[in-house]
């Protein structure tokens, strides 16, 4: 996959959940396009490895902590002078988040905290600095399940991603005239360690999902990263408050090819 050289030159970009999967692929893509990348993760080992690989900076932060998130963005502006791009990607999909009939309140709340509250916090503090700096681009990871129902339910995950989608749309509208773009990235199933771990435990569940993807395969993390880089760049200067689907056609399909 070709990379547009210099599309993010001079931009300071924060990636949460940068230690693996889509976050790591995006940190690599941002760096390849010229950005100075701040890799944020709760796991110091994977986060430091990601930062070292892309020549970036590592910040350990719990994105569900208001104090951590406030310090994260203040530190970025103190160190670099400005904040241009934020990719709010940290998230979880634990096995105890299942059907509403089986998912307990503790599991529900944990997923909401990591997948939705963290995006609220990161947007809140990022936008404060972007307003002072004259604008920026925020990309929030939602999911295709935010726009479609599924009989293989992960009830809290789905609800959290629906919240990310609605919040992103509202912020995109609210701050558009102040130069801040906010978009919700809605990937289809992605071939990441998180998905592989989930489906290794239940191959039948994986097969049931795969049959509904017109492209006939799961996405690769690099393909999602390419979409994030586009939304981060000035090539997407007229795109805000969007539901940006990168799902291999799944949300548009009634019957898939045999």
N, C-alpha and C positions, 0 to 999 in steps of 0.2 A: 504494500500500500504506500503510495507516494505521500510525502509530507511537504506542504507548502513552506518554503524556507522563510523564516523571519516574520511570519504572520503575527506572532506575539512578542516581537522584539520590544524590550524595554518594559514589558508588563510584569507586574508582581502577581503571582497566582497562588492561591491557597487551595490545597486538596485535602479534604478529610477522608479518613479511611484509606490513606495512601499506601499502606503496607502491603496490599494484595489486591488481586482481582481488577475491577474496573478502576479503582483509585490508583493503583500502581501503573496500569496501562496509560492512564490519563496524565500522571506525573511525567512519564516518559515522553508522551506526545507533546505536552506543554513545553518541556525542556527542548525537544527537537525543533519546536517552532520559535524558540528564542526567549521564552519566559524565564524569569527567576521564580523557582518553585519552592513553596513552603509545604513540606510533607507533614501532615498531622495524623497521628495515630495514637491509640491508647497503649499499643504494644511497642515498647522501645526498640526491641530487636528488629522487627520487620520495618518499622518506621525509619530507623537509622540506616538500614540497608537501602531502602528506597531513596532516601535523600542522598546517600553517597553515590548511588548509581546515576542519578540525574544531575549531580553537582548542585543540589539544593540544600535547604536548611530543614532540620527536623525539629518539630515541636511536639512534645508529648502532651496530650490534652484529653480529658474526658469531656466529650462534646455534650453530655447531659448536664454538666456543671456550669452554672452561670459564671462563676468566678473564673474557671478555666477558659471559657470562651471569650469573656471580656479581656482577659490577659493575653490570649492568643492574638486577637486582632490589634490590640494596642501595641503589642510587641512587634508585630509585622510592620505597622506604620512607623514605630520608633526606629526600627532597623533599616527600613527601605525608603521611608518617606512618603509612600503612597500604597494604595491597595486597588488593584484593577479587576481581578477575576477571583471568584470563589466558587469552587465545586463542592457542594455539600453532598457527600457521597456515603459517609459512614452509615452503616445499617446492619441489622441482624435478621436472621430468619431461623429461629430455633425450632427444634422438633416438637416442643410442647405447645407451640402455636399451631393449632389444627382446626378442626371443626369447632364452631361455637359451642357445641354440646360437650366437647372434651377440653376446651381451653380454659384454664383457671384464671382468676383475676390477677394473680401475681405475674403470670406469663403475659397476659394482655398488657399490663402496665409497663413491664420491662420493654416490650417491643415498641410501645408508644413513646416511651422516653427516648430510646435510642434512634428510632426512625423518624419521629415527628417533632418531639420537643427539641431535639438537637438542631434540627433545621430552623425552627423558630428562633433559637438562641443565636445561631450563626448568622442568620439573615438580620436579626435585630442589630447586632454589633457591627457586622460588615456594612450595613446600610448607613449607619452613623458616620463611618469613616469615608464611605463613597460619596456621601452628600458633601462632606467637607472637601473632598478631592475632585469634585466635578463629574462624577459618574463612575460606571463600572458595569460588569456583567456577572450575574449570579446564576448558576445552574444547579438546580436541586434534583436529586435522583428520586423520581417517583417510580412508576412501573406501569406496564400495560394492564395489570390487574386493577389499576385505578380507573380504567375506563371499560372494563369487561368483568363479568362475573365468572366464577370458576366453581365447579363441583368438587375439585380437589382443594378445599379451602385451607387458607392460613388466615384466620379471621382478623387477627390484630395486625398482621403485616398488610393485608389488603386495606383495612381501614386507615392505617397510618399512611399508606401511599396515596389514598384518596385525599387525606388531609394535606399532604405535601402538594398535590396537584392544585387544590383549591387555594391554598395559601400562596403558592407561586403566582397563580393567575391574579390574585388580588394585589400582591406586591408589585407585579409587573405593571398593572394599571395605575396604581397609586403613585409610583415614582418615575413613570415614563418621561415626564416633562422635566425631570431633574437629571436626566442622562443615565439613569440606572435601569438596566434591562434584567428582568427576572424570568427565567424559563424553567419549565418542568420537563426533564428528560424522562421518557417512558420507555425503557428497554424491554424487549421480550426476554425470554429465558437466555441466560448467558453462561457460557462454558467457563465457570469460575470454580475455585475450590469449594465455595459455599454451596453451589448447586451440585457439584459432583458428590460432595459428602451427603447431601440430602437424598440424592437419587441412588447412591450406592446402597443405601439402606432399603430402598424400595424401587427396584428396576421397573416394576409394572407401572408405577406412578410416573416414572420418567417416560416410558413408552406412550402412555396415555396422553401426556402433554405434547410429545414430539409430533404426533400424528396431526395435530392441529396447526402446525406451522407451515405455511405454503412453501417457504424456502427449504423445508425438509431437514433443517438442522438448527442447533442452538447457535446464537451469536458468539463471536469471539470478543474478548475484552477490548482488543485493539479496534474493532469496528465501532464499539460504543465510544471509545476514547476519541475517535475521529469526529464523531458527532458533537461531543463535548467541546473539542477544540474549535469547531466551526461556530458553535454558539458563543464561545468565549471571544471570538475574533470580531474584527470590524466587518468581516464578510456578512455577519448576521446583524448588522446595525439597525435594521428595521424589524427585527424579530423580538418581541417581548410578550409576556403573558401567554405564551404558547404551550400547548400540549404536544411536545416534540417526540413523536413515536418512532422508535428504531426497533422494530419488532418482527422483521421478516415477513410482514403481511398478515400477522396473526389477527390483529384487531379488525382487519378488513375482510376476513374470510368467512364464508358460509360453508362451502365444501372445499376441501383441499385436494390437490392432485393425487392421483393414485400412484 
